[in-house]
Amino acid sequence: MTANFPSQAETATKTSSLPRRKVLILTSHVVPYGSSGLRLLVQDPRLDILVAYCSLQGAERGLDPEFGVQVQWYEPLLEGFSWIHVPNKSLRPGLARCRVSLLLSRRTRSPLRQHLLQG
């Protein structure tokens, strides 16, 4: 028994006529394995992805407050996909406590709202 999977050309032809789905991925902070996966996801022509980070901790070299050591990753973690930083409004902000307001009302001009309502 042989599986018949469509070729990349067939898939591209079928998906080019479909509207792209807007996808918001809300995550607590920047991590290497997450960034690698996001770079793969944005290659899907059916998806228009925006990543919203509650914290940019881990994106650049710096002291990790929870581990007390300097951290610097081996690759640029914010390249290859669209992202925004949404303020963490938690009373005690931290990676495990992320409270955000997505502010999608008509009067809001947030980058998040603009992305979701585009086209």
N, C-alpha and C positions, 0 to 999 in steps of 0.2 A: 504494500500500500504506500503510495507516494502523496505527500502533501503538496498542494498547489498554492503557493503563496504568490500574491501579486508582486510584480517587479517594482522597483523604486519609481520608474517612469509612469507605470500604471497608477500607482498610489498618488503621485504628484498631480497627475491629470485629474483624478477624481476629487482630490481635496482642494485643488485650486478654485473650483467653482463654489465651494462651500464657504459660508461666512466663518471667520476666525472667532473662536470662543475666547472671551476675556477671562483670565484666571488670576486671582489674587492669592498669593501664598504668603501668609503671615507667619513669621518665625521670630523666636526670641532674640537670636544673635547670629553672628556670622561664624560658620564652621566650614572647614575644608571639604569634607565629604558632601556637605549640602551644596556648596558652590559647584562642585564637579557635576553633581546630578542636575542642578539647575541649568548648567550649560548644555546638557543633553536635552532637557525638556524644551528649551527655546528653539531647538532645531525642528520641532514638529510644526509644520506649516498650518496646522489646524488651530494652534494656540497662540494667544497674545498674552504673555505672562508678565506680571509685575510682582516683584518680591518686596514685602514690607517688613523691615527689621525694627524690632523694639529697641535694640541696642546695637551699636556698631562695635561693641567689644569684640576683639579678635580680628578685626579687619586690618589693623596695623600693629606694629610692634608696640608692646606696652605691658604694664604690670597687670597680671590677672588677679583681681582682688580676692577671688575665692580660693586660689591656689597659692598666692603670694610669690609668684615667680614671673620673670619676663617671658613673654610669648611672642614669637614671630613665625608665621607660616611660610612655607617654601614656595607658595604661588600667590599671585594677586587674587584675592577672594571676591572682589566686587566687579570683576570684568566679565563680559560675555553675556550679560542679561540686564534688563531694566530693574532698578530697585529704588526704593525711597526709605528714609528713616522716619518712623512715626514715633513721636514722643511717648515714653512709658509714663503713664499717669498714676502708677501705683503709689500708695502712701509709703511703701518700703520697696523701691525699685530693686530689681535683681533679675538674674536670668530665669529664676523659677517663678518670679512674680511680675508678670507683664500685663498691664491693663492699658488698653488703647481705645481711643475714640476715632472711628473711621470717618466721621463727619461727612456724611453723604447728602446733607440737605441742599436744596437748590441755592441757598445763599452762600454756600461754602465754595471757595476756589482752591481747594486742596489739590495737590498733584494726583492723589489717589482718585478723587472724584473725577478729575479731568481724564485720567487714563480709562476709567471704567465707562465713561459716557462717550468717548470718542467713537466715531464711526461706523 
